[in-house]
Amino acid sequence: MGHDEAAGTAVVTGASSGIGAEYALRLAGRGRDLVLVARRAERLDALARRLREEAGVGVETIVADLARPPDLARVADRVAGDDVGQLVNNAGVNGYGPFHEVDPALLTRVIDVNVVAPTVLTRMAVPGMLARGRGAVVNVASLLAFAGDLPPGPLPYRAVYGGTKGYVVTFTRTLAAELAGTSVRVQVVCPGLTATEFHLGTGRVPVPGEARVHDDGGMPAADVVTASLAALDAGEVFCVPGLAEPAAAARLADAESALRGGSGVTLAPRYRAAANSPE
């Protein structure tokens, strides 16, 4: 059971299918009680029944659209609970399409679900985890965070989606550095193409019907979660499932250091956080 033994309830967003459902299955197998969050009540209820029967764990479900402030507030309240030992921010929508054609309301949804929700939920989870002396946050990003100006074909039109996942990568890595030396582990996992139903819609509404997989193939969701949990157990902040050359991640950090050091711009000194200073 690794580091997760007796480590509290796990909250998984986007748990109704794909990577989120796989996290739920694997964490239940480690003996964790679960809170499953998604828009599709029927899917959540079916997964909850399966987990109770097969793993014998406690399972709560929260039907919520994380782009809606009242729903996000409900989930945030639960994430702040004293029993929560792990948060998996997996919910995401893509909003793919040429930027000048995509409905602005859909792009707002992409930002709300992919950026605002994981930020708020992480903020609600971390203080309690620090106080209790244990905890973990896993944020699911994407290799498209690094796709930059690569052309479509086979990549999607993704300016906003890629931008949101770039935020998740930077946010998580920076937060992990801030929390280094504490008992709270933070990870960002960046899957490539994964065999889920993610590409069957833009995220405006849930994909209807039974669980299925898009026609483009990709890595099985189970393999993504295996890589993520193994990396989390090992204390690795940045996980790219299936990466053939692990040194590539180290080269990314080296390139960032070179950019900062060679820019001629002096970075601001580090200040003690106000929260750590006496009032």
C-alpha positions as CSV (number, residue, x, y, z in Angstrom):
1,M,0.0,0.0,0.0
2,G,3.0,2.3,0.0
3,H,2.7,5.7,1.4
4,D,-1.1,5.7,1.3
5,E,-1.8,3.3,4.1
6,A,-4.2,4.9,6.6
7,A,-3.6,8.2,4.9
8,G,-7.2,9.4,4.6
9,T,-9.9,10.0,2.1
10,A,-9.1,10.7,-1.6
11,V,-11.1,13.2,-3.6
12,V,-11.0,12.6,-7.4
13,T,-12.6,15.1,-9.8
14,G,-13.6,14.1,-13.3
15,A,-14.1,10.6,-11.8
16,S,-16.9,9.4,-14.1
17,S,-14.7,8.0,-16.8
18,G,-11.2,7.6,-18.2
19,I,-8.2,8.6,-16.1
20,G,-10.3,9.8,-13.2
21,A,-12.2,6.6,-12.9
22,E,-8.9,4.7,-13.0
23,Y,-7.5,6.8,-10.2
24,A,-10.6,5.9,-8.2
25,L,-10.2,2.2,-8.8
26,R,-6.5,2.2,-7.9
27,L,-6.9,4.3,-4.8
28,A,-9.7,2.2,-3.6
29,G,-7.4,-0.8,-4.1
30,R,-5.0,0.9,-1.7
31,G,-7.8,1.0,0.9
32,R,-8.7,4.6,0.6
33,D,-12.2,5.9,1.1
34,L,-13.2,8.1,-1.8
35,V,-15.1,11.2,-2.8
36,L,-16.0,11.1,-6.5
37,V,-16.8,14.3,-8.3
38,A,-18.2,14.7,-11.8
39,R,-21.2,15.9,-13.8
40,R,-22.7,12.5,-14.7
41,A,-24.7,11.1,-11.7
42,E,-25.4,7.8,-13.3
43,R,-21.8,7.1,-14.1
44,L,-20.7,8.2,-10.6
45,D,-23.3,6.0,-8.9
46,A,-22.3,3.0,-10.9
47,L,-18.6,3.4,-10.1
48,A,-19.4,4.0,-6.4
49,R,-21.4,0.7,-6.3
50,R,-18.5,-1.1,-7.9
51,L,-15.9,0.2,-5.5
52,R,-18.0,-0.5,-2.4
53,E,-18.6,-4.1,-3.6
54,E,-15.1,-4.9,-4.9
55,A,-12.8,-2.9,-2.5
56,G,-15.0,-2.5,0.5
57,V,-14.3,1.2,0.9
58,G,-16.5,4.1,1.7
59,V,-17.5,6.1,-1.4
60,E,-19.3,9.5,-1.5
61,T,-20.4,11.1,-4.8
62,I,-20.8,14.8,-5.5
63,V,-22.6,15.7,-8.8
64,A,-21.0,19.0,-9.7
65,D,-20.1,21.1,-12.7
66,L,-16.8,22.7,-11.6
67,A,-17.4,25.7,-14.0
68,R,-20.3,26.7,-11.8
69,P,-19.2,28.7,-8.7
70,P,-21.9,27.2,-6.4
71,D,-20.8,23.7,-7.4
72,L,-17.1,24.5,-7.0
73,A,-17.9,25.9,-3.6
74,R,-19.6,22.7,-2.5
75,V,-16.7,20.6,-3.6
76,A,-14.2,23.0,-2.0
77,D,-16.0,22.7,1.3
78,R,-15.6,18.9,1.1
79,V,-12.0,19.0,0.1
80,A,-11.3,21.1,3.2
81,G,-12.6,18.2,5.4
82,D,-10.4,16.8,8.1
83,D,-10.4,13.3,6.6
84,V,-9.0,14.3,3.2
85,G,-5.5,13.0,2.6
86,Q,-5.3,13.1,-1.2
87,L,-6.7,15.3,-3.9
88,V,-6.6,14.3,-7.6
89,N,-7.5,17.3,-9.8
90,N,-8.3,15.4,-12.9
91,A,-11.4,17.1,-14.3
92,G,-10.8,18.9,-17.6
93,V,-12.4,20.1,-20.8
94,N,-10.7,20.9,-24.1
95,G,-12.7,23.5,-26.0
96,Y,-10.7,22.6,-29.1
97,G,-11.1,24.6,-32.3
98,P,-9.7,27.6,-34.1
99,F,-9.5,30.4,-31.5
100,H,-11.4,32.9,-33.6
101,E,-14.3,30.5,-34.1
102,V,-14.8,28.9,-30.6
103,D,-17.6,30.2,-28.5
104,P,-16.1,32.6,-25.9
105,A,-18.4,30.9,-23.3
106,L,-16.8,27.6,-24.0
107,L,-13.3,29.1,-23.6
108,T,-14.3,30.5,-20.3
109,R,-15.5,27.0,-19.2
110,V,-12.1,25.6,-20.2
111,I,-10.4,28.1,-18.0
112,D,-12.8,27.7,-15.1
113,V,-12.5,23.9,-15.1
114,N,-8.8,23.5,-16.0
115,V,-7.3,26.5,-14.0
116,V,-9.7,28.0,-11.5
117,A,-11.1,24.7,-10.1
118,P,-7.7,23.0,-9.4
119,T,-6.3,26.2,-7.9
120,V,-9.2,26.6,-5.6
121,L,-9.4,23.0,-4.6
122,T,-5.7,22.7,-4.0
123,R,-5.8,25.9,-1.8
124,M,-8.6,24.4,0.2
125,A,-6.8,21.0,0.7
126,V,-3.2,22.0,1.5
127,P,-3.7,23.9,4.8
128,G,-5.4,20.9,6.4
129,M,-2.8,18.5,5.0
130,L,0.0,20.5,6.4
131,A,-1.7,20.7,9.8
132,R,-2.3,17.0,9.9
133,G,1.3,16.2,8.8
134,R,0.4,14.2,5.6
135,G,-1.2,14.7,2.2
136,A,-0.8,14.6,-1.5
137,V,-2.1,16.6,-4.5
138,V,-2.0,15.2,-8.0
139,N,-2.8,17.6,-10.9
140,V,-3.5,16.1,-14.3
141,A,-2.1,18.3,-17.1
142,S,-1.1,17.2,-20.6
143,L,1.8,16.9,-22.9
144,L,0.0,19.6,-24.9
145,A,1.3,22.0,-22.3
146,F,4.6,21.7,-24.2
147,A,3.2,21.7,-27.7
148,G,3.6,25.4,-28.2
149,D,3.4,26.5,-31.8
150,L,3.5,23.0,-33.3
151,P,1.0,22.9,-36.1
152,P,-2.2,20.9,-36.0
153,G,-2.4,17.6,-37.9
154,P,-2.5,15.5,-35.9
155,L,-2.5,18.0,-33.0
156,P,-5.8,19.8,-32.3
157,Y,-6.4,23.6,-32.3
158,R,-5.6,24.2,-28.7
159,A,-4.5,27.7,-27.8
160,V,-6.6,28.0,-24.6
161,Y,-6.4,24.3,-23.6
162,G,-2.6,24.2,-24.0
163,G,-2.4,27.5,-22.1
164,T,-4.4,26.1,-19.2
165,K,-2.3,23.0,-19.0
166,G,0.8,25.1,-19.1
167,Y,-0.6,26.9,-16.1
168,V,-1.1,23.5,-14.3
169,V,2.5,22.5,-14.9
170,T,4.0,25.8,-13.7
171,F,1.6,26.1,-10.8
172,T,2.3,22.5,-9.6
173,R,6.0,22.6,-9.9
174,T,6.3,25.9,-8.2
175,L,4.0,24.9,-5.4
176,A,6.0,21.7,-4.9
177,A,9.1,23.8,-4.5
178,E,7.3,25.9,-2.0
179,L,6.2,22.9,0.0
180,A,9.5,21.1,-0.2
181,G,10.5,19.7,3.2
182,T,7.0,19.5,4.3
183,S,4.8,16.3,4.6
184,V,2.7,17.3,1.6
185,R,3.6,15.8,-1.8
186,V,2.5,17.6,-5.0
187,Q,2.7,16.1,-8.5
188,V,1.8,17.1,-12.0
189,V,1.2,14.3,-14.5
190,C,1.4,15.0,-18.2
191,P,-0.2,12.2,-20.3
192,G,0.1,12.2,-24.0
193,L,-2.8,10.8,-26.1
194,T,-4.7,8.5,-23.8
195,A,-7.4,6.0,-24.7
196,T,-10.4,7.7,-23.1
197,E,-13.5,9.5,-24.4
198,F,-11.9,12.9,-23.9
199,H,-11.8,13.7,-27.6
200,L,-15.4,12.7,-28.2
201,G,-16.6,16.2,-27.3
202,T,-15.4,19.7,-26.5
203,G,-16.5,19.7,-22.9
204,R,-19.5,21.9,-23.2
205,V,-21.7,19.0,-22.2
206,P,-20.8,15.5,-20.9
207,V,-20.3,12.8,-23.4
208,P,-23.6,10.8,-23.4
209,G,-24.2,7.1,-23.2
210,E,-22.0,4.3,-21.9
211,A,-18.3,4.7,-21.3
212,R,-16.3,4.4,-24.6
213,V,-13.0,5.3,-26.1
214,H,-12.2,7.7,-28.9
215,D,-10.9,6.3,-32.2
216,D,-7.5,7.8,-32.0
217,G,-6.0,5.2,-29.6
218,G,-3.4,6.2,-27.1
219,M,-2.0,4.9,-23.8
220,P,-4.4,3.0,-21.6
221,A,-5.7,5.1,-18.7
222,A,-4.5,2.4,-16.4
223,D,-0.9,2.8,-17.5
224,V,-1.1,6.6,-17.0
225,V,-2.3,6.1,-13.4
226,T,0.3,3.4,-12.7
227,A,3.0,5.8,-13.7
228,S,1.6,8.6,-11.7
229,L,1.2,6.7,-8.5
230,A,4.6,5.1,-8.8
231,A,6.1,8.5,-9.3
232,L,4.2,9.9,-6.4
233,D,5.4,7.1,-4.1
234,A,8.9,8.0,-5.2
235,G,8.5,11.7,-4.5
236,E,8.7,12.8,-8.1
237,V,7.0,16.1,-8.9
238,F,6.9,15.9,-12.7
239,C,5.6,12.7,-14.3
240,V,5.3,12.1,-18.0
241,P,3.9,8.5,-18.4
242,G,5.7,6.5,-21.1
243,L,8.6,9.0,-21.4
244,A,11.3,7.1,-23.3
245,E,14.1,9.4,-22.2
246,P,13.8,10.5,-18.5
247,A,16.7,12.9,-19.0
248,A,14.4,15.1,-21.1
249,A,12.7,16.3,-17.9
250,A,16.1,17.2,-16.4
251,R,17.0,19.1,-19.7
252,L,13.8,21.1,-19.3
253,A,14.9,22.3,-15.9
254,D,18.4,23.1,-17.2
255,A,16.9,25.1,-20.1
256,E,14.7,27.1,-17.6
257,S,17.8,27.9,-15.5
258,A,19.7,29.0,-18.5
259,L,16.9,31.3,-19.6
260,R,16.7,32.9,-16.2
261,G,20.5,33.1,-15.8
262,G,21.2,34.4,-19.2
263,S,18.4,37.0,-19.5
264,G,20.3,39.8,-17.8
265,V,17.2,40.3,-15.6
266,T,17.7,40.0,-11.9
267,L,15.0,38.1,-10.1
268,A,13.4,39.6,-7.1
269,P,14.7,38.4,-3.8
270,R,12.7,35.8,-1.9
271,Y,10.5,37.3,0.8
272,R,9.0,35.4,3.8
273,A,5.3,34.8,3.1
274,A,3.1,37.1,5.0
275,A,1.2,34.1,6.4
276,N,4.4,33.0,8.1
277,S,5.0,36.3,9.8
278,P,3.6,37.4,13.1
279,E,0.8,39.9,12.8
